[in-house]
Amino acid sequence: MLVKLIYASTATAAVTTQTVNAILQVAQQRNALRDLTGMLVFDHQYFLQAIEGERQAVNDLLAKLMLDPRHSRVTMLSYAPIEVRSYAEWSMEFKSAAAVSKSLFLRHGCSSRFEPHDLSEAGALALMEAFRVSFPEA
């Protein structure tokens, strides 16, 4: 069974562009081996990530993420079975939350700032879809 997980977390230390690139490189390699796909949105403080794949592979990755000391406040926003992957072309794509208009966050969340912990499940799904479709270069 395919599932999609969306979670938010907070960086525990300053995260540089080099750190994000290193995280992405490892994630892309490991996800490709496990048939996981997804997208990571980050703004130098908060992570918002969607991961799709076979249920056990997603569950195993979530267990590792919960223990990763690079972030805290890991909050599951959505976890549901899916029929079709939204991110099938990406083992792990990256989008910068700092690169988009505040109106996008107002449309899908409670404020004009990127605060993924405050998103509802519907808001998280809609925001991730907006990043996927509307900001291919973000």
Stockholm file with secondary structure:
# STOCKHOLM 1.0

chainA/1-138         MLVKLIYASTATAAVTTQTVNAILQVAQQRNALRDLTGMLVFDHQYFLQAIEGERQAVNDLLAKLMLDPRHSRVTMLSYAPIEVRSYAEWSMEFKSAAAVSKSLFLRHGCSSRFEPHDLSEAGALALMEAFRVSFPEA
#=GR chainA/1-138 SS CEEEEEEEEEESSCCCHHHHHHHHHHHHHHHHHHTCEEEEEECSSEEEEEEEEEHHHHHHHHHHHHHCTTEEEEEEEEEEECSSCSCTTCSSEEEEGGGSCHHHHHHHSSSSSCCGGGCCHHHHHHHHHHHHHHCTTC
#=GC SS_cons         CEEEEEEEEEESSCCCHHHHHHHHHHHHHHHHHHTCEEEEEECSSEEEEEEEEEHHHHHHHHHHHHHCTTEEEEEEEEEEECSSCSCTTCSSEEEEGGGSCHHHHHHHSSSSSCCGGGCCHHHHHHHHHHHHHHCTTC
//
